[in-house]
Amino acid sequence: MTAVGPFALPRPAATIRLRLTALYGGLFVAVGVLLLTITYGLFARQLQARGRVPRPETPVVPPYAGDAGAIRERIVEALAQQRAEALSELLTQSVLALALVSVVATALGWVMAGRVLGPLREITAAARRLSTHNLGERINLRGPRDELKELADTIDAMLGRLAAAFEAQRRFVANASHELRTPLTVQRAAVDVALARPSLESLLTMARRIHAATRRHEHLIASLLALARSERGVERYEPVDLAAAVRDALAAVAADVELRGLRLTQALAPAPLAGDPVLLERLAANLVENAVRHNAEGGWIDVRTETGPGSVRLRVANSGARVAPEAVAGLFEPFRRHTPDRAGGAGQGYGLGLSIVAAIAHAHRGRYAARARDEGGLDVSIVLPRGVHGPVPGAGDARAAPTIRA
């Protein structure tokens, strides 16, 4: 609503219903006027054609010649007056009928516009009831499969995705707060013990515990930063050999592999692609570290890279504890571990490894597949395109759809 001057009355807002009604009424009046004009012209033409007075075929001799001419003129004048009165009556009645029918048509247009726009009012009411704490509201519009039904279904699907995203965000914040608090609790406990019984041995023990907790804290923060960076998408593409990144990752865990007696099988064919080198190195490192950390003593690891039509593939399989098929998808969510100990022990991670892998795969427009092996362990495959495609739109809102196989 708008107002001119301090005491001007506000004008009512021109709603869609009012505009549609005005449009329907205006079109009806325009068509009615056009039809009335055509009818008036045709009717006048017919009256003109049928109202002519024919001239006599034989001449009129005196003394009646003057009277015949006067009579003919009077007849012509009478016909012209009658024609004018008929046309005037036709025009008057037609205008009145058009006005009456226009009012009825406008009223029907108002009702029809209200019925057509009814679903939009339901959508608006549902949107007003929504908030960040109440994303369970749905429109659930009933009716024929038309454009409004499609719009309502699309909004319902969008609300479902938003609810899932908000829930994932809440869960991520809660888990991150817990994981960040745990090392601080350990450090505080070590300091309290050392202060309660101050001695050289207690101070050394405190220093070792604080050092270990600090390293875990540093590793957690680095993982969180890697996850945040990967979810922003790839901003700059550079040539990368995924096989070389895997070799570096294997070299970094060589001591752990030897210490735990793991049998390592590798078939690393060149796998060139365009991507973010730091993220791809993190992807390879997380997969290899996950295979080592969640393996059995004396188990095995199989790592392979290969190229396909327009893509490269990295496959990491390992032995280990059995994983329920329905639990595989959850392993790619942040802070989800296949261990009952949520805080994790000295050899446990934070449940961020595979979630970072999933985010990096999505950032490179790739896909990931995971399979729980019947004998125990996990088989993970990553397929990435070789070309440059630019940043992924909305990389922080959704991830590549995984393929989970039992």
C-alpha positions as CSV (number, residue, x, y, z in Angstrom):
1,M,0.0,0.0,0.0
2,T,1.2,3.5,-0.8
3,A,0.1,6.9,0.4
4,V,0.8,10.5,-0.8
5,G,1.0,13.1,1.9
6,P,0.7,12.7,5.6
7,F,-3.1,12.4,5.6
8,A,-3.6,10.4,2.4
9,L,-5.6,7.2,2.6
10,P,-3.5,4.1,1.7
11,R,-4.4,2.3,-1.5
12,P,-5.2,-1.4,-1.3
13,A,-2.6,-3.7,-2.7
14,A,-3.3,-5.0,-6.2
15,T,-3.4,-8.7,-5.4
16,I,-3.0,-11.3,-8.1
17,R,-6.6,-12.3,-7.7
18,L,-7.7,-8.7,-8.3
19,R,-5.4,-8.4,-11.3
20,L,-6.7,-11.6,-12.8
21,T,-10.3,-10.6,-12.3
22,A,-9.6,-7.2,-13.9
23,L,-7.9,-9.0,-16.8
24,Y,-10.8,-11.4,-17.3
25,G,-13.3,-8.6,-17.1
26,G,-11.4,-6.4,-19.4
27,L,-11.0,-9.1,-22.0
28,F,-14.7,-10.0,-21.8
29,V,-15.6,-6.3,-22.3
30,A,-13.2,-5.9,-25.2
31,V,-14.5,-9.0,-27.0
32,G,-18.1,-7.9,-26.3
33,V,-17.5,-4.5,-27.7
34,L,-15.9,-6.0,-30.8
35,L,-18.8,-8.4,-31.2
36,L,-21.3,-5.6,-30.7
37,T,-19.5,-3.4,-33.3
38,I,-19.6,-6.3,-35.9
39,T,-23.2,-7.0,-35.2
40,Y,-24.2,-3.4,-35.4
41,G,-22.4,-3.0,-38.8
42,L,-24.0,-6.1,-40.3
43,F,-27.4,-5.2,-39.0
44,A,-27.2,-1.6,-40.4
45,R,-26.0,-3.0,-43.7
46,Q,-29.0,-5.4,-43.9
47,L,-31.4,-2.6,-43.1
48,Q,-29.9,-0.4,-45.7
49,A,-30.2,-3.1,-48.3
50,R,-33.8,-4.1,-47.5
51,G,-35.1,-0.6,-46.9
52,R,-34.6,0.8,-50.3
53,V,-37.7,2.1,-52.2
54,P,-37.7,0.9,-55.9
55,R,-38.3,3.3,-58.7
56,P,-41.4,2.7,-60.9
57,E,-40.7,0.9,-64.1
58,T,-43.3,2.9,-66.1
59,P,-43.4,6.7,-66.0
60,V,-46.2,8.3,-64.1
61,V,-48.2,10.7,-66.4
62,P,-49.8,13.9,-65.2
63,P,-51.6,14.9,-63.2
64,Y,-50.2,12.2,-60.8
65,A,-46.5,12.7,-61.5
66,G,-46.0,15.3,-58.7
67,D,-47.9,13.3,-56.1
68,A,-45.9,10.1,-56.8
69,G,-42.6,11.9,-56.2
70,A,-43.7,13.4,-52.9
71,I,-45.1,10.1,-51.7
72,R,-41.8,8.3,-52.6
73,E,-39.8,11.0,-50.7
74,R,-42.0,10.5,-47.6
75,I,-41.6,6.8,-47.8
76,V,-37.8,7.1,-48.0
77,E,-37.8,9.5,-45.0
78,A,-40.0,7.1,-43.0
79,L,-37.8,4.2,-43.7
80,A,-34.7,6.2,-42.8
81,Q,-36.2,7.2,-39.5
82,Q,-37.4,3.7,-38.8
83,R,-33.9,2.4,-39.6
84,A,-32.3,4.9,-37.2
85,E,-34.7,4.1,-34.4
86,A,-34.0,0.3,-34.9
87,L,-30.3,0.8,-34.8
88,S,-30.5,3.1,-31.8
89,E,-32.7,0.5,-30.0
90,L,-30.3,-2.3,-31.0
91,L,-27.3,-0.3,-29.7
92,T,-29.0,0.6,-26.4
93,Q,-30.2,-2.9,-25.6
94,S,-26.8,-4.4,-26.7
95,V,-24.9,-2.0,-24.4
96,L,-27.2,-2.7,-21.5
97,A,-26.9,-6.5,-22.1
98,L,-23.1,-6.2,-22.5
99,A,-22.8,-4.3,-19.2
100,L,-25.0,-6.8,-17.3
101,V,-23.1,-9.8,-18.7
102,S,-19.8,-8.1,-18.0
103,V,-20.7,-7.7,-14.4
104,V,-21.7,-11.3,-14.2
105,A,-18.5,-12.4,-16.0
106,T,-16.3,-10.3,-13.7
107,A,-18.0,-11.8,-10.6
108,L,-17.4,-15.3,-12.1
109,G,-13.8,-14.3,-12.9
110,W,-13.3,-13.3,-9.2
111,V,-14.6,-16.7,-8.0
112,M,-12.6,-18.6,-10.6
113,A,-9.4,-16.7,-9.8
114,G,-10.0,-17.5,-6.1
115,R,-10.3,-21.2,-6.8
116,V,-7.3,-21.2,-9.1
117,L,-5.2,-19.3,-6.5
118,G,-6.4,-21.4,-3.6
119,P,-3.3,-23.7,-3.6
120,L,-1.0,-20.7,-3.6
121,R,-2.6,-19.5,-0.3
122,E,-2.0,-23.0,1.1
123,I,1.7,-22.8,0.0
124,T,2.0,-19.3,1.5
125,A,0.4,-20.4,4.8
126,A,2.8,-23.4,5.0
127,A,5.8,-21.2,4.3
128,R,4.8,-18.8,7.0
129,R,4.6,-21.6,9.6
130,L,8.2,-22.7,8.8
131,S,11.2,-21.8,10.8
132,T,14.7,-23.3,11.4
133,H,13.2,-25.2,14.4
134,N,10.1,-26.4,12.5
135,L,11.1,-27.8,9.1
136,G,8.7,-30.7,9.4
137,E,5.8,-28.8,7.9
138,R,4.7,-29.9,4.5
139,I,2.2,-28.6,2.0
140,N,0.9,-32.0,0.8
141,L,-1.3,-30.3,-1.8
142,R,-4.1,-32.5,-3.1
143,G,-5.5,-32.1,-6.6
144,P,-4.8,-32.7,-10.2
145,R,-1.2,-33.0,-11.5
146,D,-1.0,-29.4,-12.7
147,E,1.6,-26.7,-12.4
148,L,0.6,-25.7,-8.9
149,K,0.7,-29.4,-7.7
150,E,4.2,-29.7,-9.3
151,L,5.3,-26.4,-7.5
152,A,4.0,-27.7,-4.1
153,D,5.7,-31.1,-4.6
154,T,8.9,-29.3,-5.5
155,I,8.7,-27.1,-2.4
156,D,8.0,-30.2,-0.2
157,A,11.1,-31.9,-1.7
158,M,13.2,-28.8,-1.0
159,L,11.9,-28.7,2.6
160,G,12.9,-32.3,3.0
161,R,16.4,-31.5,1.8
162,L,16.6,-28.4,4.0
163,A,15.5,-30.4,7.1
164,A,18.1,-33.0,6.4
165,A,20.8,-30.4,6.0
166,F,19.8,-28.6,9.2
167,E,19.7,-31.9,11.1
168,A,23.1,-32.8,9.7
169,Q,24.4,-29.4,10.7
170,R,23.1,-29.7,14.3
171,R,24.6,-33.2,14.6
172,F,27.9,-31.9,13.2
173,V,28.1,-29.0,15.6
174,A,27.2,-31.3,18.6
175,N,29.7,-33.9,17.6
176,A,32.4,-31.3,16.9
177,S,31.8,-29.7,20.3
178,H,32.2,-33.0,22.0
179,E,35.3,-34.0,20.1
180,L,36.9,-30.6,20.7
181,R,36.1,-30.7,24.4
182,T,37.6,-34.2,24.9
183,P,41.3,-33.2,24.5
184,L,40.7,-30.1,26.7
185,T,39.3,-32.3,29.4
186,V,42.2,-34.7,29.2
187,Q,44.6,-31.7,29.5
188,R,42.8,-30.3,32.4
189,A,42.8,-33.6,34.2
190,A,46.5,-34.1,33.7
191,V,47.2,-30.6,35.0
192,D,44.9,-31.2,38.1
193,V,46.8,-34.5,38.9
194,A,50.2,-32.8,38.6
195,L,49.1,-29.9,40.8
196,A,47.7,-32.2,43.4
197,R,50.9,-34.1,43.7
198,P,53.7,-32.0,42.3
199,S,56.8,-34.0,41.4
200,L,59.1,-34.4,38.5
201,E,57.5,-37.7,37.5
202,S,54.0,-36.2,37.7
203,L,55.1,-33.2,35.7
204,L,56.6,-35.4,33.0
205,T,53.4,-37.5,32.9
206,M,51.4,-34.3,32.6
207,A,53.6,-33.1,29.7
208,R,53.3,-36.3,27.8
209,R,49.5,-36.4,28.2
210,I,49.2,-32.7,27.2
211,H,51.5,-33.3,24.2
212,A,49.4,-36.3,23.1
213,A,46.1,-34.4,23.6
214,T,47.5,-31.4,21.7
215,R,48.5,-33.6,18.8
216,R,45.0,-35.1,18.7
217,H,43.5,-31.7,18.9
218,E,45.7,-30.5,16.1
219,H,44.7,-33.5,13.9
220,L,41.0,-32.9,14.6
221,I,41.2,-29.2,13.7
222,A,43.1,-30.1,10.5
223,S,40.4,-32.7,9.6
224,L,37.6,-30.1,10.2
225,L,39.4,-27.6,8.0
226,A,39.8,-30.2,5.3
227,L,36.1,-31.1,5.5
228,A,35.1,-27.4,5.3
229,R,37.5,-26.7,2.4
230,S,36.3,-29.8,0.4
231,E,32.6,-28.8,0.9
232,R,33.3,-25.3,-0.6
233,G,34.2,-27.0,-3.9
234,V,37.2,-26.9,-6.2
235,E,38.2,-23.3,-7.1
236,R,41.3,-24.1,-9.1
237,Y,42.1,-27.2,-11.1
238,E,45.7,-28.4,-11.6
239,P,47.1,-31.6,-13.2
240,V,47.4,-34.4,-10.6
241,D,48.4,-38.0,-10.8
242,L,46.1,-39.8,-8.4
243,A,48.5,-42.8,-8.4
244,A,51.3,-40.6,-7.2
245,A,49.1,-39.3,-4.4
246,V,48.3,-42.9,-3.3
247,R,52.1,-43.8,-3.3
248,D,52.8,-40.9,-1.0
249,A,49.9,-42.0,1.3
250,L,51.2,-45.5,1.4
251,A,54.7,-44.3,2.2
252,A,53.3,-42.3,5.1
253,V,51.7,-45.4,6.7
254,A,54.5,-47.9,5.8
255,A,55.7,-48.1,9.4
256,D,52.2,-48.8,10.7
257,V,51.7,-51.5,8.0
258,E,54.9,-53.2,9.0
259,L,54.2,-52.9,12.7
260,R,50.8,-54.5,12.4
261,G,52.0,-57.2,9.9
262,L,49.6,-56.1,7.1
263,R,50.0,-57.6,3.7
264,L,49.9,-54.8,1.1
265,T,49.0,-55.4,-2.5
266,Q,49.1,-52.4,-4.9
267,A,48.5,-52.0,-8.6
268,L,49.0,-48.3,-9.2
269,A,48.5,-47.5,-12.9
270,P,48.9,-43.8,-13.9
271,A,45.7,-42.0,-13.2
272,P,46.0,-38.4,-14.4
273,L,43.2,-35.9,-13.8
274,A,42.5,-32.2,-13.2
275,G,41.7,-31.3,-9.6
276,D,42.8,-29.7,-6.4
277,P,46.2,-31.4,-5.4
278,V,45.8,-30.8,-1.7
279,L,42.3,-32.3,-1.6
280,L,43.2,-35.3,-3.8
281,E,46.2,-36.0,-1.6
282,R,43.9,-35.8,1.5
283,L,41.4,-38.2,-0.3
284,A,44.1,-40.8,-0.9
285,A,45.6,-40.4,2.6
286,N,42.2,-40.8,4.3
287,L,41.3,-44.0,2.4
288,V,44.7,-45.5,3.1
289,E,44.7,-44.5,6.8
290,N,41.2,-45.8,7.2
291,A,42.2,-49.2,5.7
292,V,45.2,-49.4,8.1
293,R,43.4,-48.1,11.2
294,H,40.3,-50.4,10.9
295,N,42.2,-53.5,9.9
296,A,42.9,-56.7,11.8
297,E,46.4,-57.7,13.0
298,G,48.1,-59.6,10.2
299,G,45.3,-58.6,7.7
300,W,45.7,-57.3,4.2
301,I,45.1,-54.1,2.1
302,D,44.6,-54.0,-1.7
303,V,45.0,-50.6,-3.4
304,R,44.5,-50.1,-7.2
305,T,44.2,-47.2,-9.6
306,E,43.0,-47.4,-13.2
307,T,41.7,-45.2,-15.9
308,G,38.5,-45.5,-17.8
309,P,36.6,-43.5,-20.5
310,G,37.0,-39.9,-19.3
311,S,37.5,-40.9,-15.6
312,V,40.0,-42.4,-13.1
313,R,39.2,-44.9,-10.4
314,L,40.7,-45.6,-7.0
315,R,39.8,-48.7,-5.2
316,V,40.9,-49.5,-1.6
317,A,39.9,-52.8,0.0
318,N,40.9,-54.1,3.4
319,S,40.2,-56.9,5.8
320,G,38.9,-56.2,9.3
321,A,35.9,-56.4,11.5
322,R,32.5,-57.2,9.9
323,V,30.4,-54.2,9.0
324,A,26.6,-54.4,8.8
325,P,25.5,-53.5,5.3
326,E,22.9,-51.0,6.7
327,A,25.7,-49.2,8.6
328,V,27.9,-48.6,5.5
329,A,26.1,-45.4,4.4
330,G,26.5,-43.9,7.9
331,L,30.3,-44.2,7.8
332,F,30.3,-41.4,5.2
333,E,28.7,-39.0,7.7
334,P,30.8,-36.8,9.9
335,F,31.8,-38.2,13.3
336,R,30.4,-41.7,12.5
337,R,32.7,-44.5,13.5
338,H,32.2,-48.3,13.4
339,T,33.2,-48.5,17.0
340,P,31.2,-48.3,20.2
341,D,33.7,-45.9,21.8
342,R,32.5,-42.4,20.6
343,A,35.5,-40.6,22.0
344,G,37.9,-43.0,20.4
345,G,41.0,-44.4,21.8
346,A,44.6,-43.7,21.0
347,G,44.4,-45.6,17.8
348,Q,40.9,-44.4,16.8
349,G,40.1,-41.5,14.5
350,Y,37.3,-39.0,14.8
351,G,34.9,-40.4,12.2
352,L,35.8,-37.7,9.7
353,G,38.0,-39.7,7.2
354,L,35.3,-41.1,5.0
355,S,33.1,-38.0,5.2
356,I,36.0,-36.0,3.9
357,V,36.5,-38.5,1.1
358,A,32.8,-38.1,0.2
359,A,33.0,-34.3,0.2
360,I,36.2,-34.3,-1.9
361,A,34.6,-36.7,-4.4
362,H,31.5,-34.4,-4.7
363,A,33.7,-31.3,-5.1
364,H,35.4,-33.0,-8.1
365,R,32.0,-34.1,-9.5
366,G,32.9,-37.7,-8.8
367,R,31.1,-40.5,-7.0
368,Y,32.0,-43.1,-4.4
369,A,30.8,-46.6,-3.8
370,A,31.3,-48.7,-0.6
371,R,30.7,-52.4,0.0
372,A,30.8,-54.3,3.2
373,R,32.7,-57.5,2.6
374,D,31.2,-60.8,3.9
375,E,34.5,-61.8,5.4
376,G,34.9,-58.5,7.2
377,G,36.4,-55.2,6.2
378,L,35.4,-52.6,3.6
379,D,35.7,-52.2,-0.2
380,V,35.7,-48.5,-1.2
381,S,35.8,-47.2,-4.8
382,I,36.2,-43.6,-6.0
383,V,35.5,-42.5,-9.6
384,L,36.6,-39.0,-10.6
385,P,36.3,-37.3,-14.0
386,R,39.5,-36.5,-15.7
387,G,38.5,-33.2,-17.3
388,V,38.0,-29.7,-15.8
389,H,34.4,-28.8,-15.1
390,G,34.6,-25.8,-12.8
391,P,33.4,-25.4,-9.2
392,V,30.4,-27.5,-8.1
393,P,27.4,-25.3,-7.5
394,G,26.2,-25.5,-4.0
395,A,29.0,-27.8,-3.0
396,G,28.3,-27.2,0.7
397,D,24.6,-28.2,0.4
398,A,24.7,-31.7,-1.0
399,R,27.0,-34.5,-1.7
400,A,27.6,-37.0,-4.4
401,A,25.1,-39.8,-4.1
402,P,26.9,-42.9,-2.9
403,T,26.4,-46.4,-4.1
404,I,26.2,-48.6,-1.1
405,R,26.3,-52.4,-1.7
406,A,25.9,-55.1,0.8
